[in-house]
Amino acid sequence: MDAMINRRIRSLCFFLLMVSKSFGQTSDSIPKAVPYRILGNDTLQAYIFEPAVRSGDRPVILLFHGGAWRIGEAAWTFNRAKAFAEKGMVAISIDYRLANNGMSPADGVEDACFAFEWTRKHAKELGIDTKRVAGYGVSAGGHLVAAAALLPSVKGVKIGDVSRPDVLLLFSPPLNLANDGYFISIMAGKGNAADYSPLAFVGKNLPPTLIIQGALEYLSRGRPSVVEKSKHPE
């Protein structure tokens, strides 16, 4: 099992270090805004940062902001998206629905899955490799990325491989939420919190994953558990 973990680590390092043969500047520091999902009067935008060199097989990374599922905007990740684009990746900052006005984190997870699927379906226009699609998330955004990667379904609909990231880069992600009072409250009866707790679904299907967290962040303490569960899946 340790060999499997080592392979995942090597895969993650390869993805990060060999993102492109070109490490130039971005072609434009202002992102191109493209609607990726329209829901009634709501239009969710994907903000695309292009590397300077265009090819048909570039890696792509989708970025999801934090904000306790209730505040924030895609612009919070623009600086990081620019940095990834400067390394040769197509970087896309993603709008998602917040847990306000009748919405819940389940809607954000659904949007994250939709965003990964939309990206792969537009691979030709984006000039990306559909097998090198990474997810980057901070705090609540990290939860959305992990949920898209690990949950079997969202709002009763099975999550297909096309809707999942190949690599996870997570900063202080809340992963163990089944019994968290705050998370249960903002689910607002729209689903069982345990069904949206990524830690419960960690197993052999865990993609190469990097988790960075603070030592005292209680919601993010799933990192050691993620490692153990990936070694010894139930």
N, C-alpha and C positions, 0 to 999 in steps of 0.2 A: 504493500500500500504506500510505503514511503516513496517508492519509485514513481508511483502515479502522481504524488504531490510534487516531486522534483520535476516531472515532465510538465506539469502545469506551470510551475515557476519559470522554467525555461521558455515555455511558450509565451508567457506574459512578458518576459524580458525581451524576447525576440520581437514581439509586437511593438514594444515601446521604443526599442533601440533601432529597429530597421524599418521605421515607418515609411521611409522614402529615400531614394538616392539623392534627392535634392533637399537641402536645408536652407533654402533662400527665404526671402521676405514674402509676406502674403501679397497677392495680386491687388488687394484692396482692403483697407482697414475698416471700411464700412460694410457690414454684412448685407447680403441680399435677403430680403424677407419674402418667404414663399408660404402661402397657406398650405398646411398639411392635413388639416381636418376642419370641416365646417359642421357645426351642430346648431341648427336653428339660427339664432342671431349671433352665436358665438363663432368666431374664426380663430383657430389656433395657428400660430405662425412658427415656422422653422427659419432661424436666422443663420445663413450659410456664410462661413468664412472660407475662402478659397486659397490654396497655396499658389505660389507664383507659377509653378510648372504644372501643366495639365497633362494627365495621362489617363488611361482607362482602367487602371488597376490600383488606385490609391486607397489606403486605409481611411476609414471615416470614424469619427467619434461624436456621439450625441451627448450633449451636456444638459443636466437638469439641476436647477437652482434649489437652494434650501429655503427655509422659512416656516417650519413647523406645519407644513401642508396648507397653511392658511394665508400666508403673505409671500411676497416676492415676485420676481419677474425674470424673464429670460436674460435681460440685460445684465443681471448680476453675474452671469458667467461669461460675458463678452471678452474680458481680459484674458481669461484662461483659454477661451476658444481661439483668440488671436495667437496665443503662444503655441497651441497645438498646430495651427495652420502654418506658422513659421517653421515648424519641424517637418512640413510636407504632408500633413494630414488634412483632409476635408473636415472641418469642425462645424458642428451645427448646434446652436443653442435653441432649446425647445421650450415653447409655451406649453403649459398644461393647466387643467382646471384645478382651482384651489377648493379646499373644503369649506366653502361658504355658500350661503344662499341655496341650501338644499343639496349641495354637493358633498362628497366624502372622499377620503383618500383612495377608495376603490375607483373613482372616476379618474384620478391622476394616474393610477396604475394602468387603467384602460388606455389613456392617452399615450403613456410611455410605450406600451406594446404597439399601438397604432403607429407611433413615430418610427419605431424600428422597422416595422413592415413597410411603411411609406418610403423609407430610405432605400430599402432593398428593391422595391418596385421601380424606383427612379434611379437605379444604379447607372444606367447609360447616360442620362442627362447630368448626373453628378460626377461621373467618371470615377466610380469607386468599385472596390472589390467586395462583393457581397459576403465573402467569407472572412473579412477583416472589419467587422462592425463592432466598435467598442462603446461601452456606456460609462459615462462619468457623472457622478452625483455627489452633491454635498448635503449632508444632513437628510432632510426629508427627500431630497432629490436622489440621495444614495439609496434610500428605501425603495423608491420607484424603480430604479435600475435593477436592484437585487430582486424585487418582486417580479419584474418582467423576465428575469433570467430563471427564476426558481419556482414560482407558483404554477400549479397545474392549470389553473383557470382564473378568470377575472369576471365577476358578475355573472357567473354560471356558464361562461363561454370558454372552451378550451384554448389555451395559448399555444399556437403553433411555433415551430422552429423559426419561421420567417419573422416572428415578432419578438425574438429574443436577442440579446447582445452576445457576442462571442468572447468578450473580455470585459471585466468589471474593474473600474477604478473608483473606490468609494472613500469619501472623507466623512468621518463621524456618522456612519449610517445607522439609524435605528433598525435593528434586525430582530429583536426579541420583543414582540409587541402583543402577544396573545393575552397577557394579563395587565397591560399598561392602562391605567385609568384614563389618562388624557387621550390616548389613541382610541380607546373604546368610546369615549364621549364624542369625538369628532367623526367616528363612523356613523353615529346618529341613527343606529338601527338599520343602516343600509347594507349590512353584512356582518359576519362574525369576524371579530378582530383576529382570531387565530387563523382564519383563512387567508389573511393578508400579512402574516408574520413570516418573513423569509426564512428565519432560522429553522422553522419546523420542516422545511422542504429541502434542506441541504443534504446532498448525497453524492452519488457518483456523477450526477449530471452537472455538478458545479463547474462553471467555466474557469479559466485562469483568472484569479482575483487578487487585487491589491486593496487592503483596507488600512487606512490611516486614521487613528483616533486618539483622543486624549485619555490619559490614565484614569481620570475621575468621571468620565462620561458614562453614566449608568445605562443609558439606552443603547449605547454603542458597545457594550461589553460582550457582544456576541462573537467577536473575532476569535478568541480561543475556542469557543464552541463550534464555530464554523470549521476551524481546522480539524478538531476532533471528529465532528460528524462526517467530514469529507473522507477521513481515514477509516472510520468505522460506521458506514451508513447502515441504517436499520433495514 
